[in-house]
């Protein structure tokens, strides 16, 4: 678990790299402003992402949170807020 405060850009980059590996595409092909469904993220991949986020950042994001924040940019901002609140 990485408990160090991190920037939104760092979270986006990590998520892009994770999804790129899962989808077998280059990381720069993952548009952080695109909706997950447009990226090809299905429910199984979404759950895998949530598990990885929890392991890496120690923040539990529910599937409902993911649907409320349906892009990598939105998830990263939400996660950054949660990580910052936990550190404060």
N, C-alpha and C positions, 0 to 999 in steps of 0.2 A: 504494500500500500504506500502510495506517495502522498504524504500529508503536507508537503510544502505548498504554500500558496503559489498559484500559477496563473498565467494570464489567460484570457479568453482565447487569444490566438494560439497559445500552446495547446489548449484543450481541443480546439478545432483541428489543429494539425494532427494531434494524436488520434482523434476520431476518424479523420480522413485516412490516415495510415491503417488503422484497424479495419475500417470498412473496405478499403482497397484490397487488403489481404484476403478478406472474406469473399469479396466479389471477384477477385482475381483480375483487377484492373489497376492501372497506375493511380497513385494517390491524387495526382493533379486532375484526374478525370472525375473526382468526387467534388461536386459543386456544393460548398457549405451552405449556400442559400436555397438549394433545391429541396423540395419536400422529399421525405424518405421514400414514399411510394414511387416517385420519379427516379430515384436512385436505384430502385430494385430491392429495397430493404423490406423483406417480408417479416411476419411476426416472429419466426424463429430467429432470424438475424437480429431483430430488435431486442429480443430477450437476451441474446448472447452479448450484445452491446451493453445492455444494462448491467449484466453480471460483470463484464470487464471494467466498466466504470466504477462499480462498487469496489472491486478488488484493487483498482489502481488509485482511486481517490477517497475511498472510504465513505462514499455518499450513496445512499440507497435512493435510486430514482424509480418510481413506479411506472408501469406501462401507461397509466393515465397521464403522468407527467410528460412522458414521451409524446403522447398524442396532443397534449397542449402545447408542446414545443416541437413541431414537426420538421425542423431543419437542424443541421449540425450547429449553425450559428446560434439558434435559439436554445438548443440543449446546452451548448458550451456556456452561454450567458447564465442560464439557470444553474448549471453545475458550479460555475465560478462563484455565483452568489451563495450557494450552499457551502462550498469549501471555505469561502471567506467568513461566513457566519460561524462555522465550526471552529475556525482558528481564533476568532475575536473573543 
